[in-house]
Amino acid sequence: MQITINFNLTSDDFADIFDTAGYAIGYWVDEAEYDAVSEIYSLSCEEGAEIHTVCKSDAERAIALITENRVEISDNIRADIMAAIKENDYGYIDGYAADAIIQVACFKEIVYG
């Protein structure tokens, strides 16, 4: 049985996820830039060979995939993301969970780590 999770990230929640990711994504992201006008993060990896962009809706889709159990991921990370949604407190999301959200937003799966 598939479960559907409904939630919306605020712009602040979206920014907080990237702030939390900080150095946690440094093992696969060389550089991250934020465009405040379009609210899009551009991630450079493979020494600039790959550029990925992530907007708020991409992060929302990634969170949905993770919480709806459609991505293979640690139960602890999934539980932290579920708690963040349930409590409407994205402080539950640590660097590992933020890394997972960003990877799923970029690749639709966990590619690194």
Helices and strands as residue ranges (DSSP letters): H 11-21, G 22-25, E 31-35, E 40-45, E 50-55, H 56-67, H 75-87, G 90-92, H 95-107
